Amino acid sequence: MAVLVVGGSGYVGLHLLKALAARYSPENIAYTYNSHPPPLSEQLGVGYRVDLTTGQGLQDLALSVHPRVVVNCAAMSVPRDCEENPQKAMAVNVPRALLRYLASLQTGAPPLLVHFSTDQVYEGIKQFYVETDETKPVNVYGLSKVEAEFLIRSTWRNYAILRSSIIYGPQPVVHVQKPLPVQWMDMALSARRPVDFFHDEYRCPIFIGDVVKVVALLITLSEQSGGAMQLVLNLGGPERLSRAEMAQVVARVKGYHPSLINQVPASSVDRGVASPADISMDVEKLRSTLGICLTPFDEGVRQTLMLAA
């Protein structure tokens, strides 16, 4: 087995399965899902039901799946949900059971673990965080991801941790039910009534096509080097944007009047969870390590909405 995608039924996981199945063929791809397998119209890999909070299902996985690469994109990623259920957030987001599974496979070189973290490990009090800046999260979601990073770095010796910003792009092969950022903005603005968008929270949104390329490049780098890597990379797009600025791009692409975008401060809404104000990231290390050219936000929006049409 070449690659195991943990969380293969989610948005990022489904996009990865599509790309990896083309690279390796479906019989060399395995993926996990939590409760129900995705209703795939084409074979993209072998699915296994796994509960990451308890580890149930990993024993069966260990009997038949010995991957060279494990991509962990499973997460409890809604900050408010994490705040309301911190125990579950820690159980899902800190991959103790997954690392025990990986340790049980040690018959040679350790598999590469590509782990999705978040930009919310940063406090959000300055622009363009670099990977060596202090991690100081302001909510349970960020805290769970910091703990996950610490566990991986202290117990595993072949890893790439990706601190992801907002990921946007078209729907995967099986449509996910959660609202996708660009599509939600398009839908809200299409009603031709003013919509509130925060003007004072900043991120570096990244196109899903770039996320897939990053994972593919990491796998290639691992295969070519033949040795272990210890990488932490900011996984963001090339621009620092507020929610209002993102909406302005969507409006330009779709021809909506800019007056529909009502710019408001983040403090105007009680979201039930603290949110960092500016977690924009410097992505030079990502570019230089992998030689990737990142998609500008306006081009990513065009591709997203063109495919949705």
N, C-alpha and C positions, 0 to 999 in steps of 0.2 A: 504494500500500500504506500502510495507516494505522499498523500496529503490528507489530513483530518481537519475538517472545518467544524469547530465547536460553536454552536449557535447557527447552524446552517439554514434554519427556517426563518431567520430575520432578514432585514433589509440588506445589510452589508453581506451577510452570509450567502444569500441567494445570488447576488451579483458575483461573488467570488466563485461559487460553484459553477456558474455558467462559464466563466473564464478558465477555471482550472480543468474542467471536463474537456474543454477544447485542447488544452495543452497536454494533458496526461491520459485522456480517455476515462470515461466514467467508472470503469471497474477499478481504477487506481485511486479513486476519491471516496472518502467516507465523510459523513457529517452527522452531527447530533441535532436532535430536536427535543423540546421539553415535554409536550403532551401529544401533539398530532403532527404526523409528517406532512410537509407541504405537498399540495396536489399538483405535482410536476407533470407536465404534458410530455416531457422528454426525460430520459435517464441522465441524471447529472452526478450520480454517485450512489453509495449504499448508505441508507439511513439507519441510525440507532437511537432509540429513546433513552435519554439520560437526564437524571435529576441532579443538577450541579450542586444543589444545597445539601444533599445527602450522599451523593456519589453513586446512587442507585443506577445501575446500568453500565457503569464503568468496568465492572468485573467482566461482563460479557464482551465488552469492547476490547478489553485487554487480551482476550483469548484469540481474537481474529484480526485485530487492527494494530499493526506495528508501523506507524507512519515515519517518514523521514522529516516531515514538517507538520506542525500543529498550529493552526490559526485560531485563536480564541477571540471571537467577536460576540460571544454571549454576554449579556449584561442586563442588569436592572438599571435603566438609563434615564428615567424620568425623575429629576431631582425632587419634586414634591412627593412622589411615591416613596423614594428612599427616606425622606425626612419623616414620613408617617410610619414607616416600617423599617427602622434601621437594622434590626436583626436580620431580616430577610435580605436587605441590601448588602450587608457584609457577607452573608452566606453565599449569595449569587456572585458578587463582584470580586471577592477574594478567592482565587482558584486553588484552594487547598486540596480538594478532591482531585482536581485535574493534575496537579503536580504529583500527587501520590500515584496516579495512573501512569504518568510519564516515568516516574522513578521505577515502577515495576517493569518497564520495558528495557531497562539498561542491560543490553547484551553487547553493545558496542558504543559507537559515538552517540551522544545524546541528541534526540531530535531537536530541530530548531523550533522554538516557541515564539510565534508572532502574536503578541498580546495587545489588544486595543485598550488603551487607557483614555484619558480625557484632558482637554485644556482646563477643566475645572479643578485640576490639582493646584493651579496657581491662584493667588489671592485676588488678583484683579485690580491692583492699585497703580499699574504703570503700563506703558505700551511695549509690545514686542518682547515678550518673555523668551529667554533662551533656555536650553535644556539644563544648564547648570544653575539656574535660579532656584531659590528656595521654593519647595512645595509647601503651601500654606492654604489649604482649602477652607472655604467658608460654609460648606454644607456637607451633609452626610454622604451624598453621592461622591463628591471630590475626596472626602476622607477615605471612603471604601477603595477608591482607585489608588490613592497613595499607599494604603496598606497592601494592596495587591502588588504594586510595583516593588515595595520593600521585600515582600515574600519571594517574588520571582528572583530579584537580584541577589538575595541572600541564600537561596536554595538551588537555583538552576544556573548552569554555566553556558547555555547556548540560547540566547534570547534577543528579540528586538521588541522593544516597548514603544508603541505609537500613541502619542498624546494627541488625540483627535479633536479637531474643532467640529463645528456643525458640518455634517455630511449631507449633500443635496444631489439630486439627479433624478433620472426617470425611474419609473417603477421597474422592479426586477421581473423575471420570467413568471413568477407568481406574485400577484399584487398583494402588498402588505396593507393592513387595515389602519395603521397609525398614520396621522397626517404628515405629509412630507413638506418641508419648508417652502420650497418654490411653488409647488402646486397649491399649497394653502394660500399663499399670498395672491396667486393668480385667481383662485376661486373667490377670495374675499373682495378683491378689487373689481372683479367682473360684475358684481352686484351694482356697481356705479354709485355706491354710497361711501362717505368718508369712513376710513378705517384707522384706528390708532396703531402706531408703531413706535417703539422706543427709539429715541435719538441718542441715548447716552450709555448704551451697552454695546461693547465692541467685540467682534469675533473675526476669525479668518476662515470663512466657509470654504470647504474643499469639495470638488466635484467627485462623484463616485467613480468615474472612470480613472481619475488619478489615484484614488485609494486602491483600486484593483491593480493598477500598474505598480504602485509601491510594494504591495505584497508580492507580486510576480518578480520584481527586481530583487527583493530580499531573498527570495527562494533561489534565484539565479546566482546571487552573490554567495550564498551558502554552498550551493553545489560546486561553484568554481573554486572557492577557497578550500573546501574540504575540512575546515576547522571550525571551532566555536566562535560565535560573535557575542558581544555584549554591547548592544546599542539601545540608546534612548533617543527618539526622534520626535520633534514637533511635527504633527501631521495636520498642516493647515494649507489653505490656499494662498495666493500671492497678494491678497489685499486685506487691509483692516477696514471692516465695514460695520456700521450700526444696523439694527433691524430696519430702520427707516431708509437707509441707503440701499439695502438689499431690495426693499419694496420699490424704490425709485427705479432700479434697474429692471425689475419685472414690469413695471408700468411702461417704461420706454420700449421694451421688447414687444409688449402686447398692445401698445397704443392707448393705454389708459391715461386720463388726464392727471397730471401730478397733484392737483388739488384734492384728489381722493385720499392722499397720504397725510394723515394728521399726526404730526410729530409730538410725542408726549414723553415725559421723563419716566424711567422705570419705577420710580417711587410712587407713581400715580396708581399702581395696581398692587394689591396684596396677593402675592402668589403662594403664600404659605411656606416660603423657603427663601433663605438668603441667596442672592445671585451675584457673582462677581461682576464688577462694572466694566473692566477692560482686561480681557484675557487674550488679546491679540498676541500672536507668536511670531518670532523670527524663524523662518524656515530655511535659512541658508544651509544648515547642516543636512537637512533632507535633500536639498538640491545637489550639494557637493558630494555627498556620500553615494547617491544613487544616479546622479546625472539626469534627473527628471526635469522636464519643462512643465510647469503647473498651469492649468487652464484658468484664464481670467474669468471672473465671475460672470460678466455679461455673456461671454461665449458659452459657459456652462449652462446659464439660464436658457439661452437660445436652443441648445441641444436638448435640454430637459423638456421644454415646452413644445418643441418640434416633434419629439417622440411621443408626447402625450396627445398630440392632435389627432 
